[in-house]
Structure formats: C-alpha cells, structure tokens
Amino acid sequence: MSGHSKWSTIKRKKEKSDAQKGKIFTKIGRELSVAVKMGGPDPNSNSKLKELISKAKSFNVPNENIKNIIKKAASGSSEGDCESLNYEGFGPENVAFIVSTLTNNKNRTSSNIRMYFDKSGGSLGSVSFMFDEKGEIIIEKKQNMNEDEVFNDSLESGASDFYSDGDSFVLTTEKSDFENVKREIIDKGYEIMSSEIAMVPKSCYVIRNPEIKEKISNFIDTLENDEDVQCVWSNYEFEE
C-alpha cells in the first residue's frame, strides 16, 4: 500500500455505502469540471476529459451526471473554481504522508487536514524529499488482454516499470517521459483509466504490528473520507 495511486484505496471501498459513493462522485465531479475548464468540453479533443469520463464510468457514475457536470463546467455555472493543494506531514508512528487535494475553499481544507494530522498524533511538515515524482498510468484489465503482451507494449512505449494490481495494470515512467509514454499507450489501442504524476517513496517503512496497522489504516480512511482529498501517498508497507 506504499505510494497509493489516486482512487486505489477508495476503489476497493466503492461499494461500501451510498454515502461513500456520494463522496466519490463529488471527487470525480470536481476533476471533470477542472478538466473542462482547462481543455474544453469535447472529449475527442480533450484527452484528460476523455480519461476522466472513463474513470467516472468505472465508478458507476451515471452518464446523466457526467453530462450535467460537463455542461455546467462549460457554461461556467459549476461550483466555484477549485485549486490543487498538497499537504505534507508525519502521521501515526512517524510515517510520512503527502495529501493531494482539490478544493473550492482553501481555509476549510487546510483546517481539516491539520486537524486530521494532529488527532493522529502527527503533524504537518516537509516530507517531499522522501519521495520521487514518477509518472503513473493505469490501464483497466479486460478479458481479451494478455499480460505478457501488455508488458511488452509498456516497455516498448518507454515505461520504466510495470505490474499487475487487481483489476488493472500499472505502468511507471520517469517524470520527463510521462506524456510520451501516455501517447504511445493510447496509440497502441489501450484505454487509460487514470494517469498522473505520483509521489513514489524512495524507501518504505515496514509495519508489522497489528495495532499500528489499524492506526495507520484509520488515519488513511479519515483522509480519504474528506471530499477535498483526491489522493494520499505514503512511505509505509504492511508486512502480511
């Protein structure tokens, strides 16, 4: 679970409750709105929007909801402008966390994130030096896919790492190669579920104690239950 990719832990819980689904819809809706404002409402000419529509569908966001979000964002009548903000700090047991947010209320988000860290026994502070920025591209597994072929196509496209993760394939790239690899993968006919510049830990803090595992898991749940939080990266790894 080190270096969570966007939606990775949320996806595992997406069927947990209607309340959780509502928060997921809100998170994706904000991303869709930002993508429309940055690149326009046509997914054929806005690759980021096309990718986010695919992601929204994978979370069972109704087509009508997606259309309404795009329409509102294009008309400028969607919820206030959102900005991306990252928060860094040490959570339970001094594990490092980077929390990526997308918010329309900076004061609310800053206050909430600080409270979460304080209540966990941690504190905000610089930890980015413990991570490397890497490109991360996630491809949905489909029935007709052969893992060896996907692996070879990934390496040919310039990916530096590749692994299978549940119902998806994850490609890692150098930050400078990210856009080129993404283009190559699309040209090879693959549908990208999500892509981003991720914060990958340089080394991981191995957690063995069950009580500490629970404490860290609860802290991550708290962060991801906040509608402003888009992604959580950390430098721990649970030992099974």
N, C-alpha and C positions, 0 to 999 in steps of 0.2 A: 504493500500500500504506500510505499515511499513515492513521493512526487506524484500525487494524484493528478490525473488529467481531468480537464473540465468535464463535469457531469458523471465521472466514473462512479463515485460512491453514491451519488444521487440516483443514478440509473438503477443500481441494484435495489434501491428502495422505492422505485417509482410507482409500484403498485401498493405501497404500504397503506395509504389512506387518501381520501378525497382532498383533505387539507394539504397533504404533501404534493398531490398533483397540481393543486391550485398555485402553489409556490413555484413549481417547476414551470408552469405556463407563464407566470409573471416573469421569471428569469429569462426564458426564451423570448418572450414578447419584447422585452427591453432590447435584447440583442438584435431582433428583427428590425425594430424601429431605428436603431443606430445604423444598421446596415443600409436601410432605405435612405436615410438622410445623407449618408456618405456616398452611396453609389447609385441611387435611383431605385424605382420600384419594379423594374423589369429584371427578373432572374436570369434571362438569357444574356443580358449584358452586365449583370452584377453577380459575379461568381460567388461572392461571400453570401449574398442573399439566397442564392440557389442552395448553397451548402446548409444554411440555417433552416431553410424550408424543409430540407431533407431531415435534419436533426429534429425539428419540431414534429414531423410526422412519425419519427421513430419513438417519440414520447407520447404518441397518440393525441397530439393537439389537433382538434377538429379543423378541417380545411376552412370552414367558415370563419373560425377565429383567426387563422393565419391571414386570410384575405382582408379581414377587418383591420388587423394590425397594420398591414402594408398600406391599406387605403388611408388610414388615419395619419400614418407617418408621412406619406406622400403629400397629404393636404396640409401638413403642419399642425394638425389638431390633436396629435397624440400627447400623452402625458409629458410634462416638462422635459427639457433637454437633460440627457444623462451624461455623466462623465465617468471615466475609468480611473479608479484609485487603488493603489496597492498598499497594504499594511504589513509590516514585518514585526516579528517578535518571538519570544520564547513562551511556549505553552507548558502543559504539565510535564514534570520531570526534565525541564530544560530542553525539550525538543523544539527545534526551530520550525517556524511556520511563516509562509508568505500567503496572504489572503488577497485575492483579486476581487474587486467589487465594481459594480456598475450602478450608479446611484443618481437620483434627481434631488438628493438632499444630503449634502456633504456633512453637515453638522450632525444629523441623525446617525449616519453611517459611522462616522468617527467615534461618536459617543458609544454606540453599541459595540463596536469592535474592541474598544478599550475596555469596556465592562466585561466582555467575554474573557479577555486575557487575564484581567485582574481576578475574576472569580475562579479561574482555573489555577490560580497560584502563580501565574506567569506575568509577563509584562511586555509592552511594546519596545522594540529596539531593533537595530540593524542586524540582519542575518543574511542579506542577499549575497555576501561574499562566500557563503557556504554552498551556493548553488551556481550552476551554469545555465545559460539560456540556450535552449535547443528547440528546433522545430519538431512538432509532433503532429502527425497526420493519422487519423483513424478511419479505417475502411470497414464497412459492415460485411460480416461473413454472409455469403449466400450459398445455397445448396450446390450450385454447379462449380464452385471455386475449388481449385486445387492449391493447397498451402504451398507446395514447392514452387508452383508457377508464380504465385503472388510474391513469394520470397525473391525469386529471380528477377521479376519485374521491378521489385522495390530496389534491389541493388543496382540494376541497370539504370534506374531513374536517379540514382545518386544518394539513396538513403544510407545512413551510417549504421543503423541498427533496425531490427525487425523482430517482432514477437507476436504470438497469438495470445489474446486475452479474452476469454469467454466467447462472446458473440461478435468479436471484432478483431481486426489485425491492426497493430500499432507500428507505425514507421517513425523512426527518429532521424533527424537531419541536423547538420550544422546550421546555425542560425543564418549564415550567408547563403546556404543552398536551399533554404526552405521554399521560396517561391518557385524556383526552377524544378525542384522535385515534385511539388504540388502540381505544376503544369504537366509534367511528364506522366504522372499517375493518372490525371484526368484524360490525357491524350491516349493512354493505353486502355481507356474504357471503364476505369474504376469509379465508383460513386463514393465521394468522401463524406463521411458522417460529420466530422469536425476537424478543424486544423487550427493550430495556434503556436505561438512561441511559448514554450513551457519552461518552468524553472525546475531543473533536474538537480537533485542533491549530489554534491561531489563525493560524499560518503554517508552511510546510513548508521543510525543509532539503533542497534538491535534490541528489541523489547521482548523479554521472556516472562516477566512477572504478570500473572493474570489480572491482578488488581490495577497495575499500571496500564495494561492494555485497555481495560474498561474505562479508566480515567481519560485516556487519550481518545478513545472512540467516542465517548460522551462529549468531549470538547469539540471534536470534528462535527458531530451531529448538531451541536449548538450553532456552530458557524454556518453550516450548510442549510440550517432551517431559517436563516435570515434571508429575506427576499433580495437583499442587495448583494449578497455574496454569490459570485459566479464560479469561483474556483479556489481550491485550497491545495497548496503544495507544502510538503514537509520532508524531514530527513530521518524518519523512523522506518523501521521494518519489523513487523511482527514475526517472531520465530514460532512456527507451528508446534 
